[in-house]
Amino acid sequence: GAAIALWRGAPTWIAGGLVAFLILTRPEGVLWAATFILLDALNHRARAWKPDPPARTLILLGIGGTTFITLTAWRLSMFGDFLPNTFYAKRIPPAHALWSGLIYLPQFGATYWTGLVALVFGVHTILRRLPLLIRALAAPNRESPLSIPQIRLFHMTGMALLGISMPLLTGADHFPMARFYQPIWPILGLLLIALVDLQAGLLPSRHP
């Protein structure tokens, strides 16, 4: 839902609902919500959309902060701990988490190698167009030097990179098929579509 909201540009009330649901439905939802708010602000600034990005961002931050504080207070009263109970058994040293996550990543790559290839090309494309992105953010009132596929590629790559890093921070998982990477499967699919859309613009007009 958050990826589609960035892809199409969701109204503030929908974006606010997504921020709240991200925090409420996943243990690492605070990181997802913070990343969504940042990318949403960049999205609106690059496209010079209304409402004014700072006002919209403040609204989303307010919704996210209120949701997080309320959820944390409930967890403390219910469990006596601010982390969800699914994290109690996963508090492992950072070095161990990183090592197990590095082993876990190739397992995911074996199940969805096209997604990882898309991510590599997405990062490469963004690095090549980084000056254009910076200019688009510095002068949002002008016509954006970035195309819609380029903006979408930037957002999907950012979300995918966050999802890739999650098991490196929390440690791997003993279930097969790289379960911890399931949330980014649709994001990598959208990233692949954005890459194809970007290349389609270079084709002759008779090949839409």
Backbone torsions as a table, in degrees:
resi	resn	phi	psi	omega
1	GLY	NA	-43.8	178.9
2	ALA	-64.3	-38.6	179.4
3	ALA	-65.2	-43.0	178.2
4	ILE	-65.0	-36.4	178.4
5	ALA	-63.0	-38.5	175.8
6	LEU	-71.5	-36.6	-177.0
7	TRP	-63.6	-44.5	-173.6
8	ARG	-104.5	-21.1	-176.4
9	GLY	85.8	93.2	-174.3
10	ALA	-89.8	150.3	172.7
11	PRO	-59.5	161.3	-175.8
12	THR	-59.7	-39.7	-176.4
13	TRP	-67.7	-34.3	176.2
14	ILE	-71.3	-43.2	178.4
15	ALA	-60.7	-40.6	178.0
16	GLY	-63.9	-40.1	176.5
17	GLY	-63.6	-38.5	178.2
18	LEU	-65.4	-40.2	177.6
19	VAL	-58.7	-46.7	180.0
20	ALA	-63.6	-44.5	-178.1
21	PHE	-67.2	-35.7	177.5
22	LEU	-59.7	-42.7	-178.8
23	ILE	-70.1	-34.8	-174.4
24	LEU	-82.6	-25.3	-168.9
25	THR	-102.7	-14.2	-178.9
26	ARG	-133.5	142.5	179.2
27	PRO	-58.6	-37.4	179.1
28	GLU	-93.3	20.5	-174.0
29	GLY	-62.5	-26.4	179.7
30	VAL	-63.2	-41.3	177.7
31	LEU	-65.4	-41.9	177.7
32	TRP	-62.2	-43.4	-178.7
33	ALA	-65.0	-43.5	179.5
34	ALA	-63.0	-40.9	178.4
35	THR	-65.8	-41.2	178.6
36	PHE	-61.5	-43.7	-179.8
37	ILE	-62.6	-42.7	179.2
38	LEU	-63.6	-48.5	-179.0
39	LEU	-67.2	-33.7	177.0
40	ASP	-64.2	-41.1	177.7
41	ALA	-63.7	-43.3	177.7
42	LEU	-64.8	-37.4	179.5
43	ASN	-59.9	-50.0	-177.3
44	HIS	-71.3	-34.0	179.1
45	ARG	-70.0	-42.9	-178.6
46	ALA	-65.2	-33.3	-178.0
47	ARG	-96.8	-1.9	-179.4
48	ALA	54.6	44.6	179.4
49	TRP	-83.3	164.7	173.0
50	LYS	-109.9	152.0	2.5
51	PRO	-70.7	173.4	-178.1
52	ASP	-54.8	127.6	-175.5
53	PRO	-52.4	-43.8	179.8
54	PRO	-59.8	-40.4	179.2
55	ALA	-65.1	-44.5	179.4
56	ARG	-63.0	-42.7	-179.8
57	THR	-63.6	-40.6	177.9
58	LEU	-63.0	-38.6	178.0
59	ILE	-63.1	-46.3	-179.5
60	LEU	-65.1	-39.2	177.0
61	LEU	-64.2	-39.1	177.7
62	GLY	-63.6	-43.1	178.0
63	ILE	-64.7	-45.1	179.6
64	GLY	-63.7	-43.9	179.7
65	GLY	-63.7	-43.4	179.1
66	THR	-63.5	-43.0	179.6
67	THR	-63.6	-44.4	-178.4
68	PHE	-64.6	-44.4	-179.4
69	ILE	-63.8	-43.6	179.3
70	THR	-63.4	-44.7	179.9
71	LEU	-65.2	-40.8	179.4
72	THR	-64.6	-41.4	177.8
73	ALA	-62.6	-39.4	178.7
74	TRP	-67.1	-41.4	179.1
75	ARG	-62.8	-40.6	179.5
76	LEU	-64.2	-40.6	-179.1
77	SER	-73.6	-31.8	-176.3
78	MET	-87.0	-45.8	-173.4
79	PHE	-108.8	-15.2	-174.7
80	GLY	75.9	16.8	-178.3
81	ASP	-148.7	147.2	-177.0
82	PHE	-84.4	-11.3	176.6
83	LEU	-95.7	149.1	177.0
84	PRO	-64.6	154.8	-174.5
85	ASN	-64.3	-19.3	177.5
86	THR	-69.1	-16.8	179.3
87	PHE	-91.7	-11.0	-174.0
88	TYR	-60.3	-39.5	-176.6
89	ALA	-86.5	0.0	-175.6
90	LYS	-112.4	15.4	177.8
91	ARG	-80.8	90.9	-177.2
92	ILE	-118.4	159.6	-179.7
93	PRO	-58.2	144.7	-178.3
94	PRO	-54.9	-39.3	-179.5
95	ALA	-63.7	-40.1	178.5
96	HIS	-67.6	-40.1	177.9
97	ALA	-62.0	-43.5	-179.8
98	LEU	-64.2	-42.7	-177.8
99	TRP	-66.4	-46.1	179.6
100	SER	-66.0	-34.1	177.0
101	GLY	-67.7	-35.9	178.0
102	LEU	-67.2	-31.4	175.4
103	ILE	-73.6	-35.0	-176.8
104	TYR	-69.5	-34.7	-175.6
105	LEU	-60.9	-47.1	177.7
106	PRO	-61.4	-29.7	176.6
107	GLN	-63.1	-40.3	176.6
108	PHE	-67.9	-40.7	179.5
109	GLY	-60.8	-31.3	179.0
110	ALA	-71.0	-26.2	-179.3
111	THR	-90.3	-23.5	-176.7
112	TYR	-146.4	62.1	-175.2
113	TRP	-67.5	-29.3	179.1
114	THR	-63.1	-34.9	179.1
115	GLY	-66.6	-41.3	179.3
116	LEU	-69.2	-35.9	175.5
117	VAL	-63.2	-42.0	177.0
118	ALA	-61.0	-39.6	179.9
119	LEU	-64.4	-42.4	178.1
120	VAL	-60.6	-46.3	179.1
121	PHE	-66.7	-34.1	177.5
122	GLY	-63.6	-46.2	178.0
123	VAL	-62.1	-43.2	179.5
124	HIS	-61.0	-44.4	-178.9
125	THR	-65.1	-41.1	-179.9
126	ILE	-65.0	-43.4	179.6
127	LEU	-61.4	-37.2	178.4
128	ARG	-67.6	-31.0	-175.7
129	ARG	-106.9	16.0	-177.3
130	LEU	-58.6	-42.4	176.9
131	PRO	-59.1	-38.5	177.1
132	LEU	-63.2	-41.0	179.0
133	LEU	-63.6	-43.6	-179.5
134	ILE	-62.7	-41.7	178.6
135	ARG	-65.4	-37.0	179.6
136	ALA	-65.3	-35.8	179.3
137	LEU	-79.1	-29.1	-178.8
138	ALA	-76.9	-27.4	-177.4
139	ALA	-130.8	70.1	-174.0
140	PRO	-70.5	-17.1	-178.2
141	ASN	-82.7	-14.2	176.0
142	ARG	-86.1	169.1	175.6
143	GLU	-64.7	128.5	-173.6
144	SER	-64.2	132.9	175.5
145	PRO	-74.3	-5.4	-179.9
146	LEU	-99.7	141.5	173.9
147	SER	-80.8	163.4	178.4
148	ILE	-59.2	-44.6	176.7
149	PRO	-59.1	-35.3	178.9
150	GLN	-67.0	-42.0	178.8
151	ILE	-64.7	-43.8	178.9
152	ARG	-63.7	-40.0	178.5
153	LEU	-61.3	-41.7	178.5
154	PHE	-60.0	-45.7	-176.9
155	HIS	-69.9	-43.7	-179.7
156	MET	-66.0	-36.1	177.1
157	THR	-65.8	-41.7	178.3
158	GLY	-61.0	-45.0	179.4
159	MET	-67.3	-39.1	179.9
160	ALA	-65.2	-40.1	178.5
161	LEU	-62.9	-38.6	176.3
162	LEU	-62.9	-45.4	-180.0
163	GLY	-63.5	-37.8	177.8
164	ILE	-63.0	-35.0	-175.2
165	SER	-78.9	-16.9	-174.7
166	MET	-56.1	-54.2	179.7
167	PRO	-64.8	-22.2	176.6
168	LEU	-70.9	-24.0	-180.0
169	LEU	-91.4	-36.8	-173.5
170	THR	-101.3	-14.9	-173.8
171	GLY	99.5	164.1	-174.8
172	ALA	-81.1	-167.4	-172.4
173	ASP	-138.4	145.8	-175.9
174	HIS	-89.1	-2.5	178.0
175	PHE	-82.2	150.7	-179.9
176	PRO	-75.8	171.6	174.9
177	MET	67.2	21.6	173.8
178	ALA	52.6	59.7	-174.2
179	ARG	-58.2	-35.0	-176.6
180	PHE	-65.3	-16.7	179.5
181	TYR	-94.8	-0.5	-178.5
182	GLN	-56.9	-37.6	-179.3
183	PRO	-61.8	-22.0	-176.4
184	ILE	-99.9	1.0	177.0
185	TRP	-57.3	-51.2	178.8
186	PRO	-65.8	-30.9	178.6
187	ILE	-65.6	-43.4	178.0
188	LEU	-65.9	-32.9	174.9
189	GLY	-64.0	-43.4	176.5
190	LEU	-65.4	-36.8	177.4
191	LEU	-61.7	-41.6	178.7
192	LEU	-63.9	-40.4	177.4
193	ILE	-63.2	-41.7	179.2
194	ALA	-63.3	-39.0	177.3
195	LEU	-63.7	-43.8	178.9
196	VAL	-64.5	-42.1	178.9
197	ASP	-62.5	-37.8	179.2
198	LEU	-65.1	-41.9	179.2
199	GLN	-73.5	-29.9	-179.9
200	ALA	-62.4	-28.7	178.1
201	GLY	-67.7	-15.9	179.4
202	LEU	-92.2	-7.9	-178.3
203	LEU	-80.4	156.6	174.6
204	PRO	-59.2	153.4	-174.7
205	SER	-61.9	-21.9	-180.0
206	ARG	-77.8	-2.8	178.2
207	HIS	-122.4	67.7	-177.7
208	PRO	-66.4	NA	NA
